[in-house]
């Protein structure tokens, strides 16, 4: 069964009874997406996107379908309904209940890696599910109950146990370790049933207006990294609540606003250190640090070495 079609802008480069491998429909793409058909009614998709990608369309399936997606690296934006958006960050799980179309999803970062598990409950094999129940206490009806709590799509942070298993599952998929993938899928299901993460939607869905205002503020910050804005000032100027702005910013760009600014400043400092003869004191001042010790301490926190050491290593 193929739940993904060419209408998502992908082309098949290999296919057999067990897996289908896709890439972007353009020359010299390093992107790959592999669909593994592990069990009757269960497919797992490995995402390894190295090119910016936008997808929209509808799955070619009449069957009811549940989806669990995990982001190992990168952020993507999903338009769940008209002008309503959600984001998936590294370490998060997004759960979809019978959501068979994308109005417009796109990568926010330059790379995206992770996986999706698709469950087609009508196609699950009774022999397998009975074996899982008897051998592993894995109650498939409880898994269905979990999905039915989701109205359409929710995003959850992984607990420590879930995060560990999700990363192991991703690595097993990436390394094409089929036996381990089958084991980790069952362990992943078991933790969902045992509620390793809380079944509550802690992430807001944002409107197009809120997203555009947040993006505009981010671009304003990047234009003058030395300027010391306050979040209250920025939000008042653009007519967005501070709570919505901070939550939207983190989901779009992976970091809270002040941490994002700190990292952006240090990335610019690294460019100055490598590509100019400016003194370390001058570079700090250019980026808003009047106290040299604050600048050197922050740089070391981000890059692991002092600015003078970084410059010496990158001459």
C-alpha positions as CSV (number, residue, x, y, z in Angstrom):
1,X,0.0,0.0,0.0
2,X,1.3,3.5,-0.9
3,X,0.0,6.3,1.2
4,X,2.3,8.8,-0.4
5,X,1.9,9.7,-4.1
6,X,3.7,11.8,-6.7
7,X,1.4,14.7,-5.9
8,X,3.8,15.4,-3.0
9,X,6.5,16.3,-5.4
10,X,8.5,13.1,-5.0
11,X,9.7,10.4,-7.3
12,X,10.3,6.7,-6.7
13,X,13.9,5.6,-7.2
14,X,13.5,2.0,-5.8
15,X,10.7,-0.2,-4.8
16,X,10.1,-3.8,-3.7
17,X,7.5,-5.6,-1.5
18,X,9.1,-4.3,1.7
19,X,10.1,-0.7,1.0
20,X,9.8,2.3,-1.4
21,X,12.5,4.9,-1.7
22,X,11.7,8.4,-2.8
23,X,13.7,11.5,-3.6
24,X,12.9,15.0,-4.7
25,X,11.9,15.3,-8.4
26,X,15.1,17.2,-9.3
27,X,18.6,16.4,-10.3
28,X,21.4,15.9,-7.7
29,X,19.2,15.9,-4.6
30,X,20.6,14.3,-1.5
31,X,17.1,14.0,0.0
32,X,15.6,10.6,0.5
33,X,12.4,9.3,2.0
34,X,11.9,5.6,2.7
35,X,8.6,3.9,3.4
36,X,9.0,0.6,5.2
37,X,6.0,-1.8,5.3
38,X,6.8,-3.5,8.6
39,X,3.5,-5.3,9.5
40,X,0.1,-5.5,7.9
41,X,-1.5,-2.1,8.6
42,X,1.7,-0.5,9.8
43,X,4.1,1.6,7.7
44,X,7.1,3.6,8.9
45,X,8.6,6.5,6.9
46,X,12.1,7.7,7.4
47,X,12.6,11.4,6.4
48,X,16.1,12.6,5.5
49,X,15.6,15.9,3.7
50,X,18.7,17.9,2.8
51,X,16.8,20.3,0.5
52,X,14.1,22.8,1.4
53,X,10.8,21.1,0.6
54,X,7.1,22.2,0.6
55,X,4.4,19.6,0.2
56,X,0.6,19.8,-0.2
57,X,-1.9,17.2,-1.4
58,X,-4.0,14.3,-0.2
59,X,-3.1,10.7,0.6
60,X,-4.3,8.1,-1.8
61,X,-6.1,5.9,0.8
62,X,-9.7,5.3,1.8
63,X,-8.7,3.6,5.0
64,X,-8.8,5.3,8.4
65,X,-5.2,6.2,9.4
66,X,-3.4,7.4,12.5
67,X,0.0,9.0,12.3
68,X,2.8,9.6,14.8
69,X,5.7,11.8,13.6
70,X,9.0,12.5,15.4
71,X,11.5,15.2,14.6
72,X,15.1,14.3,15.2
73,X,16.4,17.4,13.5
74,X,14.8,20.5,12.0
75,X,11.5,22.3,12.2
76,X,8.5,22.0,9.8
77,X,5.3,24.1,9.7
78,X,2.0,22.4,9.0
79,X,-1.2,24.1,7.9
80,X,-3.8,22.0,9.6
81,X,-6.8,23.9,8.4
82,X,-7.2,27.2,6.6
83,X,-4.8,29.8,8.2
84,X,-4.2,27.7,11.3
85,X,-0.6,26.4,11.7
86,X,1.3,24.1,14.0
87,X,5.1,23.4,14.3
88,X,7.1,20.3,15.0
89,X,10.4,20.7,16.9
90,X,13.2,18.3,17.6
91,X,12.2,16.1,20.5
92,X,8.5,16.5,19.9
93,X,5.9,14.1,18.7
94,X,3.0,15.2,16.5
95,X,0.0,13.0,16.5
96,X,-2.7,13.1,13.7
97,X,-6.1,11.4,13.8
98,X,-7.2,10.5,10.3
99,X,-5.7,13.7,8.9
100,X,-5.2,12.7,5.2
101,X,-4.2,16.0,3.6
102,X,-1.8,18.8,3.8
103,X,-3.0,22.3,2.9
104,X,0.6,23.4,2.8
105,X,3.5,22.1,4.9
106,X,7.0,23.3,4.6
107,X,10.5,23.0,6.2
108,X,11.5,26.0,8.3
109,X,15.1,24.8,8.6
110,X,17.5,23.7,5.8
111,X,17.4,20.1,6.8
112,X,14.7,17.8,8.3
113,X,15.2,14.4,9.7
114,X,12.8,12.1,11.6
115,X,10.2,9.5,11.1
116,X,6.4,8.9,10.8
117,X,4.5,5.8,11.8
118,X,1.3,5.2,9.9
119,X,-1.3,2.9,11.4
120,X,-4.2,1.7,9.4
121,X,-6.5,0.0,12.1
122,X,-8.8,-1.7,9.6
123,X,-5.8,-3.5,8.1
124,X,-4.0,-4.7,11.3
125,X,-3.5,-8.4,11.4
126,X,-5.4,-10.1,14.2
127,X,-2.6,-12.7,14.7
128,X,0.0,-10.1,15.2
129,X,-2.1,-8.0,17.6
130,X,-3.0,-11.1,19.7
131,X,0.7,-12.1,19.8
132,X,1.6,-8.6,21.0
133,X,-1.1,-8.7,23.6
134,X,0.0,-12.1,25.0
135,X,3.8,-11.6,24.8
136,X,4.2,-7.8,25.5
137,X,1.0,-6.7,27.2
138,X,0.6,-4.4,24.2
139,X,-3.1,-3.6,24.0
140,X,-3.9,-2.2,20.6
141,X,-7.5,-1.1,21.6
142,X,-5.7,1.2,24.2
143,X,-3.6,2.6,21.3
144,X,-6.8,3.4,19.4
145,X,-8.3,5.1,22.5
146,X,-5.3,7.3,22.6
147,X,-5.7,8.4,19.0
148,X,-9.4,9.0,19.4
149,X,-8.6,11.7,22.0
150,X,-7.0,13.7,19.3
151,X,-9.4,16.0,17.5
152,X,-7.2,16.3,14.4
153,X,-3.5,17.0,15.4
154,X,-1.7,17.6,18.6
155,X,2.0,18.1,19.5
156,X,3.5,16.7,22.6
157,X,7.0,16.9,24.2
158,X,8.6,13.5,24.7
159,X,9.3,12.3,28.2
160,X,12.7,10.9,28.9
161,X,11.8,7.3,28.1
162,X,9.9,8.2,25.0
163,X,12.7,10.5,23.8
164,X,15.3,7.7,24.3
165,X,13.2,5.1,22.3
166,X,12.4,7.6,19.6
167,X,16.1,8.4,19.0
168,X,16.9,4.7,19.0
169,X,14.1,4.1,16.5
170,X,15.3,6.9,14.3
171,X,18.9,5.6,14.3
172,X,17.7,2.1,13.5
173,X,15.7,3.4,10.5
174,X,18.6,5.5,9.4
175,X,21.0,2.5,9.5
176,X,18.4,0.2,7.9
177,X,18.4,-2.2,10.8
178,X,15.0,-3.8,10.1
179,X,14.9,-6.2,13.1
180,X,15.6,-3.5,15.6
181,X,13.1,-1.2,13.9
182,X,10.4,-3.8,14.5
183,X,11.3,-4.1,18.1
184,X,11.5,-0.4,18.7
185,X,8.1,0.2,17.1
186,X,6.5,-2.1,19.6
187,X,8.4,-0.4,22.5
188,X,7.3,3.0,21.1
189,X,3.6,1.9,21.1
190,X,4.0,0.5,24.6
191,X,5.2,3.9,26.0
192,X,2.4,5.8,24.2
193,X,-0.2,3.5,25.9
194,X,1.6,3.9,29.3
195,X,1.5,7.7,28.7
196,X,5.2,8.5,29.0
197,X,4.2,12.0,27.9
198,X,1.1,13.7,29.1
199,X,-1.9,13.5,26.8
200,X,-2.5,17.2,26.7
201,X,-1.9,19.8,23.9
202,X,0.7,22.1,25.4
203,X,1.5,23.8,22.0
204,X,-0.8,26.4,20.5
205,X,-1.9,26.5,17.0
206,X,-1.1,29.9,15.5
207,X,-2.8,32.1,13.0
208,X,-1.2,33.3,9.8
209,X,-1.2,36.9,11.3
210,X,0.6,35.7,14.5
211,X,3.2,33.9,12.4
212,X,3.8,36.8,10.1
213,X,4.2,39.2,13.0
214,X,6.6,36.8,14.8
215,X,8.7,36.4,11.6
216,X,8.8,40.2,11.1
217,X,10.0,40.8,14.6
218,X,12.7,38.1,14.2
219,X,13.9,39.8,11.0
220,X,14.0,43.1,12.8
221,X,16.2,41.7,15.6
222,X,18.6,40.2,13.0
223,X,19.0,43.6,11.2
224,X,20.6,45.1,14.3
225,X,22.1,42.5,16.6
226,X,23.6,45.1,18.8
227,X,20.3,46.7,19.8
228,X,18.8,45.7,23.1
229,X,15.1,45.3,22.5
230,X,12.6,44.2,25.1
231,X,10.0,41.7,24.2
232,X,7.3,43.9,25.7
233,X,8.4,46.8,23.4
234,X,8.5,44.6,20.3
235,X,5.1,43.0,21.0
236,X,3.4,46.3,21.7
237,X,4.8,47.8,18.4
238,X,3.5,44.9,16.4
239,X,0.2,44.2,18.2
240,X,0.9,40.7,19.5
241,X,0.7,39.4,23.0
242,X,4.0,38.5,24.7
243,X,2.8,35.0,25.5
244,X,1.8,34.2,22.0
245,X,5.0,35.8,20.6
246,X,7.3,33.8,22.8
247,X,5.5,30.5,22.2
248,X,5.3,31.1,18.4
249,X,8.9,32.2,18.2
250,X,10.2,29.1,20.0
251,X,8.1,26.8,17.8
252,X,9.2,28.5,14.6
253,X,12.9,29.0,15.4
254,X,13.7,26.3,18.0
255,X,14.9,28.8,20.7
256,X,13.3,31.4,23.0
257,X,13.8,35.0,21.6
258,X,16.7,36.0,23.9
259,X,18.5,32.7,23.4
260,X,18.1,33.0,19.6
261,X,19.5,36.6,19.8
262,X,22.5,35.4,21.9
263,X,23.3,32.6,19.4
264,X,22.9,34.9,16.4
265,X,25.3,37.4,18.0
266,X,27.9,34.7,18.6
267,X,27.5,33.4,15.1
268,X,28.2,36.9,13.8
269,X,31.1,37.2,16.2
270,X,32.6,34.0,14.8
271,X,32.3,35.4,11.2
272,X,34.1,38.6,12.4
273,X,36.8,36.6,14.1
274,X,37.4,34.5,10.9
275,X,37.0,37.2,8.3
276,X,38.3,40.5,9.8
277,X,41.1,42.1,11.7
278,X,38.8,43.7,14.2
279,X,39.9,43.4,17.8
280,X,37.9,41.1,20.2
281,X,36.9,44.2,22.2
282,X,35.6,45.9,19.0
283,X,33.7,42.8,17.9
284,X,32.0,42.6,21.3
285,X,31.0,46.3,21.2
286,X,29.6,45.9,17.6
287,X,27.3,43.2,18.9
288,X,26.1,45.1,22.0
289,X,28.5,43.9,24.6
290,X,30.1,46.8,26.5
291,X,31.7,44.5,29.0
292,X,34.4,42.4,27.3
293,X,34.2,39.6,29.9
294,X,30.5,39.2,29.2
295,X,31.2,38.8,25.5
296,X,34.1,36.3,26.0
297,X,32.0,34.2,28.5
298,X,29.0,34.1,26.2
299,X,31.2,33.2,23.2
300,X,32.7,30.3,25.1
301,X,29.3,29.0,26.2
302,X,28.2,28.8,22.6
303,X,31.4,27.8,20.8
304,X,33.3,26.0,23.6
305,X,36.4,28.1,23.3
306,X,37.5,31.7,24.0
307,X,37.3,34.2,21.1
308,X,41.1,34.4,20.8
309,X,41.4,30.6,20.7
310,X,38.7,30.4,18.0
311,X,40.5,33.0,15.9
312,X,43.8,31.2,16.2
313,X,42.2,27.9,15.1
314,X,40.4,29.6,12.2
315,X,43.2,31.7,10.7
